[in-house]
Amino acid sequence: METWDAIRSRRNVREFSSQPLDEATLDRILEAGRRTPSSRNWQPWDFVVVTDQDQRSRLSKVWRGAWHVAKAPAVVAIVAPLVESHQEKEILHFDLGQLVMVMMVAAADAGVGTGHAVVADQDLARSLLGLPEDRFCAYLISCGYPDGDPLRPLTTIKRRPFREVVHRGVW
Ligand SMILES: Cc1cc2nc3c(=O)[nH]c(=O)nc-3n(C[C@H](O)[C@H](O)[C@H](O)COP(=O)(O)O)c2cc1C
């Protein structure tokens, strides 16, 4: 898929077909993440890949909006360091935002749907993923082929109008 088509095709996918996700495709999504730029190139991420159905079902309980984690053939847990200062937190979350988007666009390029989930119950995530004390689970990304419509460039989108968002020269 062209980059432009991948960007326009990505949408949150929360229902997945029974088609498995092969290792090479999943590795490409992970490799896209590994290549993401970050502040001072600190690369504040690790990925825990979860495919086991029972583990995913339990992981889906970390937040009420994480139910789709139980339905996806593969889930990538984005793990990050616990940082103290406000400035470090801001930089961390900017970097994590870029990371997640790069992985989602790389997935869309391969026809793979992805869904975000935030993590409210960090204790549960920590115990299920075996995380060290100095790390937390920032996001879960459900990955798999969409149930129903395959990914294709969206023609109607729920977004603010272009003319409202774009300001030229001054606000
Ligand atoms: C930081 C962030 C957190 C999100 N958390 C969740 C979540 O916990 N569960 C979920 O189902 N969707 C979650 N979403 C998905 C958004 O609701 C979705 O991206 C938005 O409604 C736009 O829809 P689209 O991704 O299909 O374009 C999250 C998105 C972002 C950027």
The ligand as an ORCA input file, in Angstrom:
! r2SCAN-3c Opt
* xyz 0 1
  C      -4.316      8.215     23.447
  C      -5.458      7.390     22.920
  C      -6.093      6.508     23.787
  C      -7.138      5.715     23.304
  N      -7.714      4.794     24.146
  C      -8.634      3.943     23.664
  C      -9.147      2.886     24.492
  O      -8.772      2.717     25.652
  N     -10.057      2.041     23.956
  C     -10.493      2.184     22.673
  O     -11.313      1.360     22.264
  N     -10.045      3.183     21.869
  C      -9.125      4.055     22.340
  N      -8.622      5.056     21.525
  C      -9.123      5.206     20.152
  C      -9.851      6.529     19.883
  O     -11.120      6.510     20.500
  C      -9.927      6.716     18.363
  O      -8.624      6.815     17.849
  C     -10.710      7.959     17.958
  O     -12.064      7.825     18.343
  C     -10.642      8.187     16.452
  O     -11.100      7.055     15.746
  P     -10.186      6.299     14.676
  O      -8.933      5.835     15.382
  O     -11.021      5.130     14.202
  O      -9.855      7.253     13.585
  C      -7.576      5.840     21.969
  C      -6.912      6.729     21.113
  C      -5.846      7.480     21.569
  C      -5.120      8.399     20.605
*
